[in-house]
Amino acid sequence: MGRAACAAVEAADDMELVARIGRGDDLQQIVDAGTHVAVELSVPDAAPENVGFCVRHGVHAVVGTTGWDDERLDALRGQLSSSPKVGVLVAPNFAVGAVLAMRFAAAAAPHFESVEVVELHHPDKVDAPSGTARHTAEAVAAARRQVGLAPSPDATRTQLDGARGAVVDGVHVHSVRLRGLVAHEEILLGGVGEQLTIRHDSFDRASFMPGVLLGVRKVADHPGLTVGLDGYLDL
């Protein structure tokens, strides 16, 4: 993702790549290069420190690294309160199709008795479930709560550990790790006599680059924290 983002920035006519920061490099390079926007695509353990450095030095940040739970997001909001002109975008997914799938799922969820999420990724991904799946499940759960919908029915009484997946805000989420995959998600919605499946597939990391560039172009216009690329889209 980092290499693909560097190539996308270099190919864009309206921006310049001023630094490439790898594991173990001094973050001061970001400041010394006069960076306006940093794109953070590392690993969950490193991302909060990297983004915090950017915020303290007045550099806007576009973040694609997952692992941002409520505690980390609240800590980031606290850091941003001391730098009110800095914008940070934390995007669970940069693919416009994935963002639309999440929005469609939230719109459909109140109309179906049952909902589950399946996310499928390459086996080198270090976290499960994916940030996209967590974000989707949270949006679906919020939409169902808003209309007073009961939890999805489930009569399971005995199971092997993990057989029903993780539970995110009351929604079951299942993770598949398989060689040959890139990034895929299915939202399964069921009612009596029917099923609606919303699926998005990214076959190449190139699918994420328009969203990355959109974030870079717009983050300075949105001070504070924005979670989700949909915050920059006219939806």
C-alpha positions as CSV (number, residue, x, y, z in Angstrom):
1,M,0.0,0.0,0.0
2,G,2.8,2.4,0.8
3,R,4.6,1.8,-2.4
4,A,1.3,2.1,-4.4
5,A,0.5,5.4,-2.6
6,C,3.9,6.8,-3.4
7,A,3.5,6.0,-7.1
8,A,0.0,7.5,-7.1
9,V,1.2,10.7,-5.6
10,E,4.1,10.9,-8.0
11,A,1.7,10.4,-10.9
12,A,-0.6,13.2,-9.8
13,D,-0.2,16.6,-11.4
14,D,-1.3,18.6,-8.4
15,M,1.0,17.1,-5.7
16,E,4.6,16.3,-5.0
17,L,6.1,13.4,-3.1
18,V,8.6,14.9,-0.6
19,A,9.5,12.0,1.6
20,R,9.3,8.2,1.9
21,I,9.3,7.0,5.5
22,G,10.0,3.4,6.3
23,R,10.3,1.2,9.3
24,G,13.0,2.6,11.7
25,D,13.4,5.9,9.8
26,D,13.5,9.2,11.8
27,L,10.1,10.9,11.6
28,Q,11.8,14.2,11.7
29,Q,12.2,13.7,8.0
30,I,8.5,14.6,7.7
31,V,9.1,18.0,9.1
32,D,12.5,18.6,7.4
33,A,10.9,17.9,4.0
34,G,8.2,20.6,4.6
35,T,5.4,18.0,4.4
36,H,1.9,19.4,4.1
37,V,0.0,16.0,4.2
38,A,1.4,12.7,5.4
39,V,-0.1,9.4,4.3
40,E,0.1,6.8,7.1
41,L,0.1,3.2,5.8
42,S,2.1,1.2,8.4
43,V,0.9,-1.3,11.0
44,P,-1.6,-0.9,13.9
45,D,1.1,-0.8,16.6
46,A,3.0,2.1,14.9
47,A,0.2,4.2,13.5
48,P,-0.9,6.1,16.7
49,E,2.7,7.3,17.4
50,N,3.2,8.3,13.7
51,V,-0.1,10.2,13.5
52,G,0.6,11.9,16.9
53,F,3.9,13.1,15.6
54,C,2.2,14.6,12.5
55,V,-0.4,16.3,14.6
56,R,2.1,17.8,17.0
57,H,4.1,19.3,14.1
58,G,1.1,20.7,12.2
59,V,1.0,18.1,9.4
60,H,-2.3,16.8,8.1
61,A,-2.6,13.0,8.0
62,V,-4.5,10.6,5.8
63,V,-4.5,7.2,7.6
64,G,-5.3,3.8,6.1
65,T,-3.8,1.7,8.9
66,T,-6.4,-0.3,10.8
67,G,-6.6,-0.9,14.5
68,W,-8.3,2.4,15.5
69,D,-10.7,1.4,18.3
70,D,-12.7,3.9,20.3
71,E,-9.9,4.4,22.8
72,R,-7.3,5.3,20.2
73,L,-9.7,7.6,18.3
74,D,-10.6,9.4,21.6
75,A,-6.8,9.8,22.3
76,L,-6.4,11.2,18.8
77,R,-9.2,13.7,19.3
78,G,-7.5,14.8,22.5
79,Q,-4.3,15.5,20.5
80,L,-6.1,17.3,17.8
81,S,-7.8,19.6,20.4
82,S,-4.3,21.1,20.9
83,S,-3.8,21.5,17.1
84,P,-7.2,22.8,15.9
85,K,-6.1,23.6,12.4
86,V,-4.8,20.1,11.7
87,G,-7.0,17.6,9.9
88,V,-6.8,13.8,10.2
89,L,-8.7,11.3,8.0
90,V,-8.9,7.7,9.4
91,A,-10.3,5.6,6.5
92,P,-11.1,2.0,7.1
93,N,-11.2,1.6,3.3
94,F,-10.1,3.9,0.5
95,A,-12.0,2.1,-2.3
96,V,-15.0,4.2,-3.3
97,G,-17.0,1.0,-4.0
98,A,-16.3,-0.3,-0.5
99,V,-17.5,3.0,1.0
100,L,-20.7,2.8,-1.0
101,A,-21.2,-0.9,0.1
102,M,-21.0,0.2,3.7
103,R,-23.5,3.0,3.1
104,F,-25.8,0.7,1.2
105,A,-25.6,-1.9,4.0
106,A,-26.5,0.7,6.6
107,A,-29.5,1.8,4.5
108,A,-30.7,-1.8,4.0
109,A,-30.1,-3.1,7.5
110,P,-33.3,-1.9,9.2
111,H,-35.4,-3.8,6.6
112,F,-34.1,-7.2,7.3
113,E,-34.3,-9.5,10.4
114,S,-30.8,-10.9,10.1
115,V,-27.4,-9.5,9.1
116,E,-23.9,-10.9,9.2
117,V,-20.6,-9.7,7.6
118,V,-17.9,-11.8,5.9
119,E,-14.5,-10.2,5.1
120,L,-11.9,-11.9,3.0
121,H,-8.2,-10.9,2.7
122,H,-4.8,-12.1,1.8
123,P,-3.0,-14.1,4.5
124,D,-0.4,-11.4,5.2
125,K,-2.9,-9.2,6.8
126,V,-2.1,-8.8,10.5
127,D,-5.4,-8.0,12.0
128,A,-8.9,-9.6,12.1
129,P,-11.5,-8.6,11.5
130,S,-10.6,-5.9,9.1
131,G,-11.2,-2.3,9.8
132,T,-13.7,-2.2,7.0
133,A,-15.7,-5.0,8.5
134,R,-15.7,-3.4,11.9
135,H,-16.8,-0.1,10.5
136,T,-19.5,-1.8,8.4
137,A,-20.8,-3.8,11.4
138,E,-20.9,-0.7,13.6
139,A,-22.8,1.3,10.9
140,V,-25.3,-1.6,10.4
141,A,-25.8,-1.9,14.2
142,A,-26.4,1.8,14.6
143,A,-29.0,1.8,11.8
144,R,-30.8,-1.2,13.4
145,R,-30.8,0.4,16.8
146,Q,-32.3,3.6,15.4
147,V,-35.5,1.8,14.4
148,G,-35.6,-0.5,17.4
149,L,-34.8,-3.7,15.6
150,A,-34.1,-6.7,17.7
151,P,-30.8,-8.6,17.5
152,S,-30.5,-11.1,14.6
153,P,-32.1,-14.4,15.6
154,D,-29.6,-17.2,16.5
155,A,-30.5,-20.4,18.3
156,T,-26.9,-21.6,18.6
157,R,-26.3,-23.4,21.9
158,T,-23.1,-25.3,21.3
159,Q,-20.2,-24.4,19.1
160,L,-16.5,-24.6,18.6
161,D,-14.7,-21.5,19.6
162,G,-14.9,-18.9,16.8
163,A,-17.4,-20.9,14.8
164,R,-19.8,-17.9,14.8
165,G,-17.1,-15.4,14.2
166,A,-16.4,-12.2,16.2
167,V,-19.3,-10.1,17.5
168,V,-18.9,-6.4,16.7
169,D,-21.7,-4.3,18.2
170,G,-24.0,-7.3,18.1
171,V,-23.2,-8.2,14.5
172,H,-21.4,-11.4,13.7
173,V,-18.3,-10.8,11.6
174,H,-16.3,-13.7,9.9
175,S,-12.7,-13.4,8.6
176,V,-11.2,-15.4,5.8
177,R,-7.5,-15.4,5.1
178,L,-6.6,-17.0,1.8
179,R,-3.7,-16.7,-0.7
180,G,-4.8,-15.0,-3.9
181,L,-7.2,-12.6,-2.3
182,V,-6.7,-8.9,-1.9
183,A,-9.6,-7.3,-0.1
184,H,-13.2,-8.4,-0.2
185,E,-16.4,-8.0,1.9
186,E,-19.9,-9.4,1.9
187,I,-22.8,-8.1,3.9
188,L,-25.5,-10.7,4.1
189,L,-29.0,-9.5,5.0
190,G,-31.8,-12.0,5.4
191,G,-35.6,-11.9,5.8
192,V,-38.4,-14.4,5.5
193,G,-38.0,-15.9,2.0
194,E,-35.3,-13.6,0.7
195,Q,-31.7,-12.6,1.0
196,L,-29.8,-9.5,-0.1
197,T,-26.1,-9.7,-0.5
198,I,-24.0,-6.6,-0.9
199,R,-20.4,-7.5,-2.0
200,H,-17.4,-5.4,-2.9
201,D,-14.1,-6.8,-4.3
202,S,-10.8,-5.1,-4.6
203,F,-8.6,-7.2,-7.0
204,D,-5.7,-4.8,-7.0
205,R,-4.4,-2.1,-4.6
206,A,-4.8,0.3,-7.4
207,S,-8.5,0.4,-6.4
208,F,-7.6,2.2,-3.2
209,M,-5.5,5.0,-4.8
210,P,-8.3,7.4,-6.0
211,G,-9.5,7.4,-2.4
212,V,-6.0,8.0,-1.0
213,L,-5.6,11.0,-3.4
214,L,-9.0,12.3,-2.5
215,G,-8.0,12.3,1.1
216,V,-4.8,14.0,0.4
217,R,-6.6,16.7,-1.5
218,K,-9.3,17.4,1.0
219,V,-7.9,16.7,4.5
220,A,-6.7,20.2,5.0
221,D,-10.3,21.5,4.4
222,H,-11.6,19.3,7.3
223,P,-9.8,20.2,10.6
224,G,-10.2,17.7,13.4
225,L,-10.9,14.0,13.0
226,T,-12.9,12.4,10.2
227,V,-13.5,8.7,10.3
228,G,-14.4,7.2,7.0
229,L,-13.9,8.4,3.4
230,D,-17.6,9.0,3.1
231,G,-17.0,12.1,5.2
232,Y,-15.3,13.6,2.0
233,L,-17.9,12.3,-0.5
234,D,-21.2,13.9,-1.4
235,L,-23.4,11.1,-0.2
